[in-house]
Amino acid sequence: MKKALCIALGLLMLGSVFLAACGEETAGKDVSATASSEGNGLHVADVPIVNFGGRTLAFLTCGVNPTYESEIVYNENTERMSTVVNDAIQRRNQVVEERFNVEIKEIYVYDLKRKNGEFAETIRRNAAAGTNDFQVVVPCIYDGATLAAGGYLHDLFTVPYLDMSKPWWDQAFNKELTINNKLYFTVGDIGVINKGATAALMFNKQLIKDHNLDDPYELVKNHKWTMDKVFTMAKTIGQDLDGDGRITYRDSMGWSGQLDDMWALFYGSGERIAKIGSDGYPMLTMYNERSVRVIDKMLDLVHDDEHYLNANDYFNEAQWPVSLTIKPFLEGRCLFFSANINSTDSLVEMEDDFGIVPVPLFNEEQESYHSLINPWVSTCFAIPSTVDGEELEFTGIILESLAAESRNYVYPAYYEVALKYQKTRDDDSIAMLDLIFTTRGCDIGIIYAWGGLDVALQSLESKPRDSFASTYDALKDAAQSQLEQTVNFYKEFQ
């Protein structure tokens, strides 16, 4: 499979070189050619081919480290990013730069706060000064919401040449974050950070065989990958290896995770803290008859100290406790490891083979799988409201083209990263990633954090089993008030 992916990637590169060579036009706005998505088996943006005379499209990006590895431009020196992804980013940019005679540039902001910190302030200062040092901004998803609610971002549906219905933009995410038929930020193939921030479940293939358990791939394909089934499988493994009377990362267990499991499982069940209502605006949906049953089922797992390991219990031992709780999985002592897909980078030392599957359904009656994008880890893409007129048209043409070419280059390259340390490659591995990536989205209630319901959802892991109703009742009025403030702003702003 690895060889096949490489061959396919090479063919895509050759095809795009041909398209780029055929797409050169004379400078100016009078265009006579339009790139089409038809033919050649490639994804190509439906935009006019224009020679922009060396013009620059600048991305404003952010991160929590002084030094960083870019998802926008080629990294001359890289330690963590896969070479195949880095090369794919370079080739994507070359195709677009040559086709339109432009330069892709990045401006990086070091922002430890990540949420409403220096990055957001940079955009506010830019708006106050009326300058356009950048045309595209790449905040974390939390900041996407903060900036949208402040009136600092364009409705992407109105940007010339952007087509948010195309497969290089994530459709499930767009649907859940569209407010009153307006979308202010999005995710898609143009970035790799948002893909790595997607919740998934890794499983140890050898332990599945040793314990004569059902094949997770087949369960997923047959729509039987449910909480009941997965949690029952997890409860087959649990042993106090060091004899200290409790299950820790030194022992054997069925599931190693963290508090984010509460978000991922709740979202995976199809439930949401908030959803877009029939009027086009968000409404609270966290507490209902079905969600009570979902939470009760989730607690069957996370309250089981003999089979479930929570990384948040080990902040007294490590700054990043997942570095401890991943060890049982690496060493073949844990059946399931719950994390974001970017965690596969940490499986280099694993001797057993592993597989990747989506977060389980609540039950077989649930229509589809749902894969949560972590809003703190993930970046998103937006266009500042200060970009207008001809500059907005230019931005739409180049951004849409980069997104389409990302589908050709970066998207298949990222599959190589996610599956890099698997010992065996098979069609099921690819099918699972396809399923996960096409069912990705984000709970608008987590992003806006109305009333602290996002934190409250996580807190249920350490509370008595019957605490859901009282926890929600204590916060619902404040959450509703804050939600209404957000809705009123959007109504006035729009």
C-alpha positions in Angstrom: 0.0 0.0 0.0 2.8 2.4 0.8 4.3 1.8 -2.7 0.9 2.4 -4.3 0.5 5.7 -2.4 3.9 6.9 -3.5 3.1 6.0 -7.2 -0.2 7.7 -7.0 1.4 10.8 -5.5 4.0 10.9 -8.2 1.3 10.7 -10.9 -0.6 13.5 -9.3 2.6 15.6 -9.3 3.2 15.0 -13.0 -0.4 15.8 -13.9 -0.3 19.1 -12.0 3.0 20.1 -13.6 1.2 19.7 -16.9 -1.7 21.8 -15.8 0.5 24.5 -14.4 2.5 24.7 -17.7 -0.7 24.9 -19.7 -2.2 27.6 -17.4 0.1 30.5 -17.9 -1.6 33.7 -19.1 -0.5 37.2 -19.8 -0.7 39.7 -16.9 -4.0 41.6 -16.2 -7.5 40.9 -15.3 -8.8 40.0 -18.8 -8.8 36.2 -18.6 -9.7 33.7 -21.3 -9.2 30.4 -19.5 -10.8 28.8 -16.5 -9.4 25.8 -14.7 -11.9 23.0 -14.5 -12.4 20.1 -12.1 -13.1 17.9 -15.1 -10.5 15.6 -16.7 -7.1 14.2 -15.7 -8.5 12.7 -12.5 -7.2 15.7 -10.6 -8.8 18.3 -8.3 -8.5 21.7 -9.8 -10.1 24.9 -8.6 -12.7 26.5 -10.9 -11.0 29.9 -11.0 -9.7 32.2 -13.7 -6.1 31.8 -14.7 -4.4 35.2 -14.1 -0.8 36.4 -14.1 -0.6 38.4 -10.9 2.9 39.7 -11.6 4.7 38.4 -8.6 2.1 39.5 -6.1 2.2 38.0 -2.5 -0.5 36.2 -0.6 0.5 36.3 3.1 -0.8 33.9 5.8 -0.8 35.0 9.4 -0.3 31.8 11.5 0.2 31.1 15.2 1.6 28.4 17.5 2.7 27.8 21.1 6.4 27.3 20.4 9.0 29.9 19.6 10.2 27.7 16.7 7.7 26.0 14.5 7.2 23.8 11.5 4.9 25.3 8.9 1.8 23.8 7.3 1.8 26.7 4.8 5.3 26.9 3.3 8.2 24.5 2.9 10.3 23.9 6.0 14.1 24.2 5.2 14.9 22.6 8.5 12.5 20.2 10.1 12.7 17.6 12.9 9.2 16.4 13.3 7.4 17.0 10.1 7.4 14.0 7.6 9.5 14.6 4.5 6.7 13.4 2.3 4.3 16.1 3.8 7.0 18.8 3.7 7.7 18.0 0.0 4.0 17.9 -0.8 3.6 21.4 0.7 6.5 22.6 -1.4 5.1 21.1 -4.6 1.6 22.4 -4.0 2.9 25.9 -3.6 5.2 25.7 -6.6 2.2 24.6 -8.8 0.1 27.6 -7.6 2.9 30.1 -7.6 3.9 29.2 -11.2 0.3 29.1 -12.4 -0.6 32.5 -11.2 2.9 34.2 -10.8 2.5 34.8 -7.1 4.4 34.2 -3.9 3.1 32.4 -0.9 4.3 33.9 2.3 3.8 33.2 6.0 4.0 35.5 9.0 4.2 33.6 12.3 3.0 34.7 15.7 4.3 33.0 18.8 1.2 32.9 21.2 1.5 30.8 24.3 -2.1 31.7 25.4 -3.5 30.3 22.1 -7.0 31.5 23.0 -7.7 35.2 22.6 -4.0 36.1 23.0 -1.4 37.8 20.9 -2.6 36.3 17.7 -6.1 37.7 18.1 -4.6 41.1 19.2 -2.5 41.2 16.0 -5.6 40.9 13.9 -7.4 43.6 16.0 -4.5 46.0 15.6 -4.4 45.3 11.9 -8.1 46.2 11.7 -7.8 49.3 13.8 -4.9 50.6 11.6 -6.7 49.7 8.4 -3.7 47.8 7.1 -3.5 44.5 5.2 -0.2 42.9 5.9 -1.8 39.5 5.5 -4.8 38.2 3.5 -5.5 34.9 5.2 -5.4 34.2 8.9 -4.9 30.7 10.5 -6.0 30.8 14.2 -6.8 27.9 16.4 -10.5 27.1 16.2 -11.3 28.8 19.5 -9.8 32.1 18.1 -11.8 31.6 14.9 -15.0 31.9 17.0 -13.6 34.8 19.0 -12.6 36.8 15.9 -15.9 35.9 14.1 -18.0 37.1 17.0 -15.9 40.4 17.0 -16.7 41.1 13.4 -13.1 40.6 12.2 -13.7 37.9 9.6 -15.4 37.6 6.2 -18.3 35.3 5.5 -16.5 32.8 3.4 -19.6 32.1 1.3 -19.4 35.6 -0.1 -15.7 35.6 -1.0 -15.2 35.5 -4.8 -14.1 32.2 -6.2 -14.2 30.3 -2.9 -16.5 27.3 -3.2 -17.1 25.8 0.2 -19.0 22.9 -1.2 -15.8 21.4 -2.8 -14.3 18.2 -1.3 -11.1 20.0 -0.3 -13.1 21.9 2.4 -14.5 19.8 5.3 -18.3 19.6 4.7 -19.3 18.3 8.1 -17.4 21.1 9.8 -18.9 23.7 7.5 -22.4 22.5 8.2 -22.0 22.6 12.0 -20.3 26.0 12.0 -22.6 27.9 9.6 -24.6 30.5 11.4 -27.5 32.1 9.6 -26.1 30.8 6.3 -22.8 32.4 7.0 -19.4 30.7 7.6 -16.5 32.7 9.0 -13.8 30.0 9.4 -13.2 26.5 8.1 -10.8 23.6 7.9 -9.8 21.4 5.0 -7.0 19.8 3.0 -5.0 23.0 2.9 -3.7 22.3 6.4 -2.4 19.2 8.2 -2.7 20.4 11.8 -6.4 20.2 11.7 -6.2 16.6 10.4 -3.8 15.6 13.1 -6.2 17.1 15.7 -9.0 14.6 14.9 -10.1 12.2 17.6 -9.6 8.5 16.8 -9.1 5.2 18.5 -5.9 3.1 18.1 -6.1 -0.6 18.8 -3.4 -3.3 19.3 -3.9 -5.9 16.6 -1.9 -8.6 18.5 -4.1 -8.2 21.6 -7.2 -8.5 19.4 -5.9 -11.9 18.2 -4.6 -13.1 21.6 -8.0 -12.5 23.3 -10.0 -13.8 20.3 -11.9 -10.5 20.0 -13.9 -9.3 17.0 -12.0 -7.5 14.2 -12.6 -3.7 14.8 -12.4 -3.0 11.1 -15.2 -5.4 10.3 -17.3 -4.0 13.2 -16.9 -0.5 11.8 -17.8 -1.5 8.3 -20.8 -3.5 9.5 -22.0 -0.5 11.7 -21.6 -2.5 14.9 -18.7 -0.4 16.3 -20.8 0.8 19.2 -20.0 1.9 22.8 -21.4 -1.3 24.2 -19.3 -3.4 21.9 -16.1 -1.4 22.4 -16.4 -1.0 26.1 -17.0 -4.7 26.5 -13.9 -5.4 24.6 -11.9 -3.0 26.7 -13.1 -4.7 29.9 -11.4 -8.0 28.8 -8.0 -6.6 29.8 -7.0 -5.3 33.2 -4.2 -6.6 35.4 -2.3 -5.1 38.3 1.2 -6.1 37.1 3.2 -4.3 39.8 0.9 -5.5 42.7 0.3 -2.0 44.2 -3.5 -2.6 44.3 -4.5 -0.2 41.5 -4.3 0.1 37.7 -1.7 2.6 36.6 0.4 3.2 33.5 2.7 0.5 34.8 0.0 -2.1 34.4 -2.3 -3.6 31.8 -5.6 -2.2 30.8 -8.3 -2.1 28.1 -8.3 1.7 27.4 -5.8 4.5 27.9 -7.2 8.0 27.4 -7.8 11.4 29.0 -10.5 13.9 29.8 -10.9 14.7 26.1 -12.5 11.3 25.8 -15.6 12.9 27.3 -15.8 15.4 24.4 -14.9 12.8 21.8 -17.4 10.2 22.9 -20.2 12.6 23.4 -19.6 14.1 19.9 -19.1 10.6 18.5 -22.5 9.7 19.8 -24.1 12.4 17.7 -24.9 14.5 20.7 -23.8 18.2 21.0 -23.6 20.8 23.7 -25.2 23.2 21.1 -26.4 22.9 17.5 -27.6 25.2 14.8 -31.4 25.5 15.1 -34.1 25.8 12.4 -33.7 29.6 12.6 -30.1 29.3 11.6 -28.7 30.3 15.0 -27.2 28.1 17.7 -29.3 26.6 20.5 -28.4 24.5 23.6 -29.0 20.8 23.1 -26.7 19.2 25.7 -29.4 17.8 28.0 -32.1 15.6 26.6 -33.5 12.1 27.0 -30.9 10.5 24.6 -27.9 12.5 25.9 -28.7 11.2 29.4 -28.4 7.6 28.1 -25.2 8.5 26.2 -23.6 10.0 29.3 -24.7 7.0 31.4 -23.0 4.7 28.9 -19.8 6.8 28.7 -19.5 6.6 32.5 -19.5 2.8 32.2 -16.1 3.2 30.8 -14.5 6.2 32.4 -15.6 5.2 35.9 -14.1 1.7 35.6 -10.7 2.1 37.3 -9.8 -1.5 36.6 -9.9 -1.1 32.8 -9.7 2.6 32.1 -6.6 4.8 32.5 -6.9 8.6 32.5 -3.9 10.7 31.7 -5.3 13.7 33.6 -4.7 11.8 36.9 -0.9 12.0 36.4 -0.2 15.7 36.1 1.7 15.4 39.4 4.2 13.1 37.7 4.7 14.7 34.3 4.0 18.0 32.6 2.6 16.1 29.6 1.1 12.9 31.3 0.2 11.3 28.0 3.9 10.6 27.7 3.3 8.1 30.6 -0.1 6.8 29.7 0.9 6.0 26.1 3.5 3.5 27.4 1.1 0.6 28.1 0.0 0.8 24.5 3.5 1.1 23.1 4.6 -1.9 25.2 1.7 -4.2 24.2 -0.1 -3.9 27.6 -3.2 -1.9 26.5 -5.9 -2.7 23.9 -7.2 0.8 23.0 -5.4 4.1 23.0 -7.7 7.1 22.6 -6.0 10.2 21.2 -5.8 12.5 18.2 -4.5 11.1 15.0 -1.2 13.1 15.4 -0.4 10.7 18.2 0.6 8.1 15.7 3.9 10.0 15.5 4.6 8.7 18.9 4.2 5.0 18.0 7.6 4.6 16.4 8.8 2.3 19.3 5.8 0.1 19.2 6.6 -3.5 18.4 3.0 -4.8 17.9 1.0 -3.6 14.9 -1.8 -1.1 15.5 -4.9 -0.1 13.6 -6.9 3.2 13.6 -10.7 3.3 13.8 -13.2 6.1 14.5 -14.7 6.9 17.9 -17.6 4.4 18.4 -21.3 5.0 17.7 -23.7 5.2 20.7 -25.7 2.3 19.2 -26.5 0.7 15.9 -29.6 3.0 15.4 -27.2 5.9 15.1 -26.9 6.8 11.4 -23.3 7.8 11.1 -19.9 8.1 12.8 -18.7 11.5 14.0 -15.1 12.5 14.6 -14.3 15.5 16.8 -11.6 18.1 15.8 -9.9 19.4 18.9 -10.5 23.2 18.9 -7.4 24.0 20.9 -5.0 21.9 18.9 -6.5 22.5 15.5 -6.0 25.5 13.2 -8.6 26.9 10.9 -8.6 29.2 7.9 -10.3 32.6 7.6 -10.0 35.9 5.7 -9.9 39.2 7.7 -12.7 41.7 7.1 -10.2 44.3 6.2 -9.5 42.5 2.9 -11.9 43.9 0.3 -12.4 44.8 -3.3 -9.9 43.5 -5.8 -7.7 42.2 -3.0 -10.5 40.0 -1.8 -11.0 38.6 -5.3 -7.2 37.9 -5.6 -7.3 36.1 -2.2 -10.2 34.0 -3.2 -8.6 32.8 -6.4 -5.3 31.8 -4.7 -6.7 30.4 -1.5 -9.2 28.2 -3.5 -6.4 27.0 -5.8 -4.1 26.2 -2.9 -6.9 24.2 -1.3 -7.6 22.3 -4.4 -3.9 21.5 -5.0 -3.7 20.4 -1.4 -6.2 17.7 -2.2 -3.8 16.5 -4.9 -0.6 16.7 -2.9 -1.0 17.2 0.9 -4.0 15.1 1.5 -2.5 11.8 0.1 0.8 12.7 1.7 -0.8 13.0 5.1 -2.1 9.4 4.9 1.6 8.4 4.8 2.1 10.2 8.1 -0.9 8.8 9.9 -0.1 5.2 8.9 3.7 5.6 9.0 4.4 3.2 11.9 1.9 0.6 11.0 3.7 -2.7 10.4 1.2 -3.8 7.8 -0.7 -1.7 5.3 -4.1 -2.7 4.0 -7.1 -1.3 2.3 -8.9 -1.2 5.7 -6.3 1.3 7.0 -7.1 3.7 4.2 -10.8 3.2 4.5 -10.8 4.0 8.2 -8.9 7.3 7.6 -11.4 8.1 4.8 -14.3 7.5 7.1 -12.7 9.6 10.0 -11.8 12.5 7.7 -15.2 12.7 6.0 -17.1 12.7 9.4 -15.0 15.5 11.1 -16.6 18.4 12.8 -16.6 20.5 15.9 -19.3 21.1 18.6 -20.1 24.8 18.4 -20.9 24.6 22.2 -17.4 23.6 22.9 -15.9 26.3 20.7 -17.9 29.1 22.3 -17.8 27.5 25.8 -21.2 29.1 26.8 -21.6 28.8 30.5 -18.6 26.6 30.9 -20.6 23.6 29.7 -17.6 22.3 27.8 -15.6 22.0 31.0 -18.7 20.6 32.8 -18.9 17.8 30.3 -15.4 16.7 31.1 -15.9 17.1 34.8 -18.5 14.3 34.8 -15.7 11.8 34.6 -14.8 12.4 38.2 -18.3 13.1 39.6 -20.9 10.6 40.9 -22.9 8.8 38.2 -26.1 10.7 38.7 -24.5 14.2 38.5 -25.4 15.1 34.9 -28.8 16.7 35.6 -27.6 18.8 38.5 -24.4 19.8 36.8 -26.3 21.0 33.7 -29.0 22.8 35.8 -26.4 24.8 37.7 -25.0 26.2 34.4 -27.8 26.3 31.9 -29.1 29.8 32.7 -25.7 31.4 32.4 -25.0 29.4 29.2 -28.3 30.4 27.7 -27.6 34.1 28.5 -24.2 34.0 27.0 -25.5 32.2 23.9 -28.1 34.8 23.4 -25.5 37.5 23.6 -23.6 35.8 20.8 -26.7 35.3 18.7 -27.7 39.0 19.2 -24.3 40.1 18.1 -24.5 38.0 14.9 -27.9 39.4 14.2 -26.7 43.0 14.5 -23.5 42.3 12.7 -25.2 40.7 9.8 
